[in-house]
Amino acid sequence: MNSESKSNDYWEEIIIDKSLITKAILHAEKDLETAKRVLKSNDYDWCYSITYNSMLQAGRSLMFASGIRPKGEGKNLAVIEFIKYKYNKEFEDVLFLFNKMRKKRHLIVYEEVDIVSKEEAENGIKNAELFINKVKSIIK
């Protein structure tokens, strides 16, 4: 699949709306703080899920700032594909983890429980912090 067909399948252009960008990044920051609190309660699966959502919201903010929004059924995947397509160099260090978290979060929500270790949850938070800070520096 070439990048033109990806853009047609996964996302579409929108008018840039600063309030949409701001809401998404604030949501990302709020989720990250919630994940940190949940980590302290030793609920590593839920912490991981919330951490993933913080990254997803930050990625959506980046899309909105670029005049793009996800479309279709795979909106979570659309965010990752957009970042790979447009910002791969800036995020190559966390894209693999972001996608891994997407897949594992699906398992946590729909199939399995107690599959995330404390270390994995802590690493997720650290990477989400890096990811959100990079997004914020780009959308500034």
Beta strands, then each sheet from edge to edge (+ up, - down):
strand 1: 11-13
strand 2: 68-70
sheet 1: 1+ 2-
end
